[in-house]
Amino acid sequence: MATDQKVGRQTFDEVMVPCYAPMQIIPVKGKGARVWDQDDREYIDFAGGIAVSCLGHCHPAMVSALKEQGEKIWHLSNVMTNEPALRLAKKLTEVSFAEKVFFANSGAEANEAALKLARRYAADKFGPEKDEIIAFKQGFHGRTFFTVTVGGQAAYSDGFGPKPQAVTHLPYNDLEALAAHISDRTCAVMMEPLQGEGGIVSPTKEFIQGVRELCDKHNALLVFDEVQTGNGRTGEFYAYQGLGVTPDILSTAKSLGGGFPIGAMLTTTELAQHLKVGTHGSTYGGNPLACAVAEAVVDEVSKPEVLAGVKEREQWFRDGIEKINAQYPIFAEVRGKGLLLGAALNEAWQGRARDVLLAAGEEGLMVLVAGTNVVRFTPSLVIEKSDVEEGMARLERAIAKLYNQ
Ligand SMILES: *Cc1c(COP(=O)(O)O)cnc(C)c1O
């Protein structure tokens, strides 16, 4: 057996690169919205692995897709195509504006493909001077050097030598700043249609529609990073569908695999043709196992009752948080949409989001933070009402303890 070695949290410090600071617990088993650690302690999961486990843990549809494909064929590389990838690509074109799909293994890689396509398209069609990428402060697009440079936090991209050039950052939700800066040199505007890591910030209607208009005016492509917002998270299959604005390129990952690594870039036939044979690629991209699982996820999540259920669950969460806040007022507001929610701490509690996360962990509840002032909730899209109620009871105990300290 592969379990001949006993490992614990201290093993992390011994053998892992210290770029993470994981919690003390090590979960070993999950079912639906519940997780158990090495000591068989049970947790309710309001985090979903950072908006990934959209059908909860070990959903039967995903398990059977994985097992079935696992007995057939695991890998081919892109020298050949494969059935799960073709079926998944077809389905993604059915649930979105897209006509063409490129598969990658993560959100960052999907964004990397999106940025390279935008640059290549602009160079082919308008010439090499049209290279500027505009993105937004506090935005997050992944950790490859190009995507982290486009992301809006210099702290994440500093210290690695010369950065990819011609990247501009502007404030989110500030249409005037964009109008003042965008020009015919701009090749693309990349944005999240609801900032996740940046603190759960929704775009205003005027902003998002204005961005589209300015892109059109300057022949710039609009790239939506839907890595966190996609696959049902906001109650639409993709968030853009609830905003009345369609991008030219969309990246998707996280919930797309429901826990199996996969990412994809979606676009139109007209744009896709600029990535000719040999211009881009990935060994594992479109891997049959990943695509088989993602196909099962897309089949489940695109059901109208699942998408409607997200909106219903949003209300359960908002009500639960309001109720706790009425007794222990630590939050100023609840932001976000669907099951991508952020409870922003009030003045008196600034900087203490991680304290809430740790206190919740002690009560047997997994939540997330987004920055230092927002407690983030990104649970399974099919979480049961009883799990939400029990989780809220645990959150209340955690907050009561902090409040009465
Ligand atoms: C998580 C995230 C990414 C990066 O995805 P990885 O799979 O970690 O590479 C990119 N963009 C957004 C909006 C994200 O939330």
The ligand as an ORCA input file, in Angstrom:
! r2SCAN-3c Opt
* xyz 0 1
  C      -8.014     30.793     -8.768
  C      -8.028     31.800     -9.845
  C      -7.077     31.763    -10.882
  C      -5.923     30.788    -10.898
  O      -6.337     29.475    -11.063
  P      -5.275     28.298    -10.811
  O      -6.040     27.057    -11.142
  O      -4.865     28.407     -9.382
  O      -4.126     28.527    -11.716
  C      -7.201     32.674    -11.912
  N      -8.191     33.585    -11.909
  C      -9.108     33.652    -10.933
  C     -10.198     34.672    -11.021
  C      -9.051     32.777     -9.859
  O      -9.949     32.863     -8.873
*
